[in-house]
């Protein structure tokens, strides 16, 4: 999934491709790609600098943060990234320490006249993940005592389950 920059001759070109879900192995990630991935972007070339403006769409499967059951969520991420050649000469002294600017957040680097589109897409997947993925707003989660998925059934556990770390506070409350 490499974009060969030597094949880009015009100042503006279009790239469109659909990748199968198998092209993105799970490798223990927080999600799994379960639908074809559509990648489309415009390439704006300015000497050795390239700007990629486009979208990536697919469907991801991820675990619910309350009940741990897998669920799917659509992804439709837009991006506007600038790529420039990676320079191996690192700055020294005060050059190495500087404030991050807005352009730094949308600038990436490439080596060997290639941009890794797999990394670009995977980054967009991570950026589109919700902070707390839920299979549904009404997800009841797991019983803190026995671990039963409360969306599927109920349990007979004592609901007055208490955190043992709070026992000292409870003792102080009873004594006062």
RAZI-V776047 format. One record per pair of residues at least 12 apart in sequence whose ideal C-beta (glycine too) atoms are under 6 Angstrom apart, sorted by sequence separation. I is the first residue (numbers start at 1). J is the second residue. If there is no record, write none. Layout:
BEGIN
i: [I:I]
j: [J:J]
END
This chain:
BEGIN
i: [21:41:143:145:21:41:59:60:40:143:40:59:60:20:145:39:58:144:18:19:38:57:18:37:56:17:35:55:86:16:35:82:33:34:81:82:83:86:15:34:53:81:83:14:31:32:52:13:31:51:12:83:50:11:8:49:8:48:79:77:77:75:71:56:69:65:56:65:64:62:64:67:66:67:64:66:67:67:67:6:5:4:2:3:2:3:1:1]
j: [33:53:155:157:34:54:72:73:54:157:55:74:75:36:161:56:75:161:36:37:57:76:38:58:77:39:58:78:109:40:59:106:58:59:106:107:108:111:41:61:80:108:110:42:60:61:81:43:62:82:44:115:83:45:43:84:45:85:124:124:128:128:135:121:135:132:124:133:134:133:135:139:139:141:139:141:142:149:151:113:113:114:114:115:116:117:117:118]
END
